[in-house]
């Protein structure tokens, strides 16, 4: 008899911290063809995606120019950054300031 394998758990890497975690522990940010850059909590929107760890430090850095722009191969607009920041504040990942 062969060994029983456990269920495969997809892993993803945070574009900000570089840590690899189970996909469900990260939040997906996606560049959509029509709506710009969006937070994709379901992980199902079409488009180029990047993942962010669920830590305030990662979300703070994600709203700054750099990692997300590179990962999504686009230049995030001020509206894109505001949308990401609003999501982070609304879901308790960042404090309002």
ROLUMZA-124351 format. One record per residue: residue in one letter; y, x, z of N, C-alpha, C in turn. Coordinates in pm, 1 decimal, padded with zeros to 6 digits. Example, Ala and Ser with C-alpha at 12.3 -4.5 7.8 and 13.67 -1.06 7.14 Angstrom:
<rs>
   type    n_north     n_east       n_up   ca_north    ca_east      ca_up    c_north     c_east       c_up
      a   -00569.0    01319.0    00780.0   -00450.0    01230.0    00780.0   -00330.0    01320.0    00780.0
      s   -00225.0    01285.0    00708.0   -00106.0    01367.0    00714.0    00003.0    01290.0    00787.0
</rs>
This chain:
<rs>
   type    n_north     n_east       n_up   ca_north    ca_east      ca_up    c_north     c_east       c_up
      x   -00118.5    00084.2    00000.0    00000.0    00000.0    00000.0    00124.5    00088.4    00000.0
      x    00223.5    00046.0   -00076.6    00347.7    00120.7   -00085.6    00443.3    00085.5    00027.3
      x    00545.4    00165.4    00039.2    00646.8    00139.3    00141.7    00733.0    00021.2    00100.5
      x    00768.4   -00060.2    00197.0    00861.0   -00169.7    00170.6    01002.6   -00116.1    00180.0
      x    01080.3   -00144.9    00079.5    01220.1   -00102.0    00082.0    01305.0   -00216.2    00134.4
      x    01410.8   -00180.9    00206.4    01504.6   -00281.8    00252.1    01591.4   -00327.7    00136.5
      x    01665.2   -00431.4    00161.0    01754.5   -00484.3    00057.9    01862.9   -00381.8    00025.4
      x    01888.2   -00362.4   -00101.9    01992.3   -00269.4   -00146.3    02129.7   -00323.4   -00106.1
      x    02210.3   -00238.8   -00044.9    02346.1   -00276.1   -00006.3    02441.7   -00193.7   -00091.8
      x    02517.4   -00260.3   -00182.3    02609.3   -00186.0   -00268.5    02713.7   -00110.8   -00186.2
      x    02740.9    00011.9   -00226.0    02840.5    00096.4   -00159.7    02961.0    00113.8   -00251.5
      x    03079.1    00122.0   -00194.4    03201.0    00148.8   -00269.3    03283.3    00250.9   -00191.1
      x    03373.2    00317.8   -00260.7    03457.4    00419.2   -00198.9    03601.0    00369.8   -00192.5
      x    03662.6    00381.8   -00075.7    03803.1    00345.9   -00058.4    03887.7    00445.6   -00137.2
      x    03979.0    00395.0   -00220.7    04062.9    00483.5   -00302.1    04170.0    00553.0   -00219.4
      x    04192.4    00506.7   -00098.0    04293.7    00566.2   -00011.6    04232.6    00671.2    00081.0
      x    04126.8    00633.9    00153.2    04068.8    00724.3    00253.2    03956.0    00809.7    00198.4
      x    03892.7    00765.8    00089.1    03781.3    00839.1    00032.5    03648.3    00813.0    00102.1
      x    03646.2    00725.3    00202.4    03520.6    00698.0    00273.1    03436.8    00595.7    00195.9
      x    03305.5    00614.6    00199.4    03212.4    00522.9    00134.3    03159.3    00426.8    00238.7
      x    03168.2    00297.4    00205.3    03124.8    00192.0    00298.1    03054.6    00082.6    00219.5
      x    02983.2   -00006.3    00288.3    02926.9   -00121.5    00218.2    03039.3   -00203.0    00151.9
      x    03011.7   -00250.1    00032.4    03110.8   -00322.3   -00047.2    03177.2   -00436.5    00030.4
      x    03100.9   -00507.1    00109.6    03154.6   -00622.3    00184.1    03253.8   -00583.3    00294.0
      x    03257.0   -00456.3    00332.4    03350.0   -00410.6    00436.1    03483.6   -00365.4    00377.5
      x    03495.3   -00368.8    00245.6    03618.2   -00326.3    00179.1    03681.1   -00446.3    00108.2
      x    03808.4   -00434.0    00076.5    03879.0   -00539.2    00002.8    03909.0   -00486.2   -00136.6
      x    03882.1   -00567.9   -00237.2    03902.2   -00528.0   -00376.0    04042.6   -00564.6   -00421.8
      x    04105.9   -00471.3   -00489.3    04233.3   -00492.9   -00556.6    04200.7   -00481.9   -00705.6
      x    04250.7   -00574.2   -00786.4    04213.7   -00576.8   -00927.6    04336.9   -00584.6   -01017.0
      x    04331.5   -00511.7   -01128.0    04434.1   -00521.8   -01232.7    04380.8   -00621.2   -01334.6
      x    04444.1   -00738.3   -01340.6    04399.1   -00842.4   -01432.7    04478.5   -00834.2   -01562.3
      x    04419.3   -00879.8   -01671.0    04490.4   -00875.9   -01798.9    04614.9   -00965.3   -01800.3
      x    04610.6   -01077.5   -01726.8    04719.5   -01174.6   -01734.9    04813.0   -01177.6   -01614.9
      x    04760.1   -01152.7   -01494.4    04837.6   -01175.0   -01371.5    04877.4   -01048.1   -01298.8
      x    04867.4   -00933.6   -01361.4    04905.0   -00809.5   -01295.1    04804.2   -00770.7   -01189.0
      x    04851.5   -00700.9   -01087.6    04764.2   -00652.8   -00980.7    04755.8   -00758.7   -00871.2
      x    04632.9   -00791.4   -00833.3    04606.2   -00896.8   -00735.1    04507.8   -00847.8   -00629.9
      x    04514.5   -00905.9   -00511.7    04409.7   -00885.3   -00412.0    04297.1   -00981.0   -00449.2
      x    04175.4   -00932.3   -00450.7    04059.1   -01010.5   -00490.8    03957.3   -01017.1   -00377.2
      x    03980.7   -01103.8   -00277.2    03889.9   -01109.2   -00162.9    03747.4   -01152.2   -00200.1
      x    03730.2   -01224.3   -00310.7    03595.9   -01267.4   -00351.4    03522.4   -01156.4   -00425.3
      x    03596.3   -01059.6   -00481.4    03535.5   -00951.0   -00557.0    03484.0   -00993.6   -00692.6
      x    03529.3   -01107.4   -00743.0    03474.6   -01160.9   -00866.8    03574.4   -01172.5   -00981.8
      x    03701.2   -01143.7   -00958.9    03798.2   -01154.1   -01067.5    03769.7   -01048.9   -01174.2
      x    03792.1   -01084.4   -01301.2    03771.0   -00985.5   -01406.8    03884.5   -00883.5   -01408.1
      x    03852.7   -00762.8   -01443.7    03954.6   -00658.9   -01453.8    03912.3   -00532.7   -01382.5
      x    03996.3   -00431.7   -01392.1    03968.2   -00302.6   -01329.4    03994.2   -00312.4   -01180.2
      x    03898.1   -00273.0   -01099.2    03910.3   -00288.6   -00955.4    03913.5   -00157.8   -00879.6
      x    03968.4   -00165.4   -00759.2    03969.7   -00053.8   -00664.3    03948.2   -00114.9   -00525.7
      x    03892.0   -00036.3   -00435.4    03859.3   -00087.3   -00302.1    03939.4   -00016.8   -00195.0
      x    03975.7   -00095.0   -00090.8    04054.6   -00042.7    00021.0    03981.7   -00073.1    00151.5
      x    03975.8    00027.4    00239.4    03917.4    00009.6    00372.5    03999.8   -00089.9    00452.4
      x    03936.4   -00146.1    00550.9    03999.2   -00249.4    00632.8    04073.1   -00189.4    00752.4
      x    04153.6   -00084.7    00729.6    04229.4   -00022.9    00838.2    04378.8   -00030.1    00807.7
      x    04462.3   -00040.4    00909.3    04606.9   -00044.6    00886.7    04658.3    00078.8    00811.6
      x    04603.6    00196.2    00842.2    04646.3    00318.9    00775.0    04619.6    00311.3    00625.2
      x    04501.1    00264.4    00588.3    04466.4    00253.5    00446.8    04558.1    00153.8    00375.8
      x    04586.4    00040.8    00440.6    04672.5   -00059.6    00377.3    04816.3   -00011.6    00366.7
      x    04862.0    00062.5    00466.3    04998.6    00117.1    00460.4    05010.2    00212.7    00341.6
      x    04913.0    00301.5    00326.1    04915.3    00396.5    00215.0    04896.9    00326.3    00080.3
      x    04820.7    00217.8    00079.2    04795.7    00144.3   -00045.6    04923.2    00080.5   -00100.4
      x    05017.3    00050.5   -00012.1    05141.6   -00011.9   -00057.9    05244.5    00091.2   -00103.6
      x    05211.5    00218.9   -00088.2    05299.3    00326.7   -00134.4    05255.6    00370.0   -00273.9
      x    05347.0    00430.3   -00351.5    05306.9    00479.5   -00484.0    05197.0    00585.5   -00471.4
      x    05101.2    00581.4   -00562.1    04998.3    00685.3   -00560.5    04859.1    00637.0   -00589.7
      x    04777.1    00625.0   -00485.7    04632.7    00603.4   -00499.8    04597.6    00480.6   -00583.5
      x    04658.9    00367.8   -00555.5    04625.2    00247.4   -00631.7    04668.3    00260.1   -00777.2
      x    04783.4    00320.5   -00800.8    04829.2    00340.2   -00938.8    04724.5    00419.8   -01017.8
      x    04675.8    00527.7   -00958.0    04575.2    00611.5   -01024.3    04444.0    00536.1   -01043.7
      x    04396.4    00470.8   -00940.1    04266.9    00402.8   -00946.0    04267.5    00287.5   -01046.4
      x    04378.9    00215.7   -01053.7    04387.4    00100.6   -01144.1    04441.2    00138.1   -01281.7
      x    04476.7    00265.6   -01297.7    04530.4    00317.3   -01424.4    04647.4    00233.7   -01475.4
      x    04741.9    00211.5   -01386.4    04862.9    00137.9   -01420.1    04972.3    00177.3   -01322.7
      x    05093.1    00136.3   -01349.6    05203.3    00156.8   -01256.7    05230.1    00023.3   -01188.2
      x    05205.9    00017.9   -01056.5    05227.5   -00105.8   -00983.2    05375.9   -00137.7   -00979.5
      x    05408.2   -00263.4   -01002.7    05546.8   -00307.4   -00996.0    05582.5   -00335.7   -00850.6
      x    05711.7   -00355.7   -00824.9    05753.7   -00393.5   -00689.8    05689.2   -00525.9   -00649.6
      x    05673.5   -00617.7   -00745.7    05609.4   -00746.6   -00717.3    05461.8   -00727.0   -00680.2
      x    05393.1   -00635.1   -00749.7    05252.8   -00605.5   -00717.2    05241.6   -00552.4   -00575.1
      x    05329.0   -00457.0   -00540.8    05326.2   -00398.5   -00405.6    05358.9   -00503.5   -00299.4
      x    05454.1   -00590.6   -00329.6    05490.7   -00696.2   -00235.1    05372.8   -00791.9   -00214.2
      x    05301.9   -00824.6   -00321.4    05185.9   -00914.0   -00312.6    05077.3   -00851.2   -00224.1
      x    05054.0   -00721.7   -00240.9    04953.1   -00651.7   -00160.3    04997.2   -00645.8   -00014.6
      x    05124.6   -00613.0    00008.3    05177.7   -00606.9    00144.9    05169.8   -00744.0    00212.3
      x    05207.9   -00850.2    00140.1    05202.6   -00986.4    00196.1    05060.0   -01023.5    00236.0
      x    04963.0   -00989.1    00151.6    04822.7   -01016.2    00184.3    04783.3   -00941.0    00312.0
      x    04820.9   -00813.8    00318.8    04785.1   -00730.6    00434.0    04846.2   -00786.0    00563.1
      x    04970.5   -00829.6    00556.8    05036.6   -00887.0    00675.5    04970.1   -01018.8    00713.9
      x    04946.8   -01103.8    00615.0    04887.2   -01235.6    00639.0    04747.4   -01226.2    00700.1
      x    04673.5   -01122.1    00664.1    04536.5   -01106.5    00713.6    04524.8   -01005.8    00828.4
      x    04638.7   -00970.2    00889.3    04637.6   -00887.3    01008.6    04603.9   -00741.2    00986.2
      x    04618.1   -00694.6    00863.1    04588.5   -00554.5    00833.4    04712.8   -00466.4    00849.9
      x    04829.9   -00529.4    00844.8    04957.3   -00460.6    00865.9    05046.6   -00544.6    00955.2
      x    05134.4   -00477.4    01030.2    05236.2   -00548.5    01105.3    05358.0   -00568.7    01016.0
      x    05431.4   -00675.8    01041.8    05556.9   -00696.0    00966.8    05658.9   -00597.4    01020.4
      x    05726.2   -00528.3    00928.2    05837.3   -00441.4    00967.9    05923.7   -00410.4    00850.6
</rs>
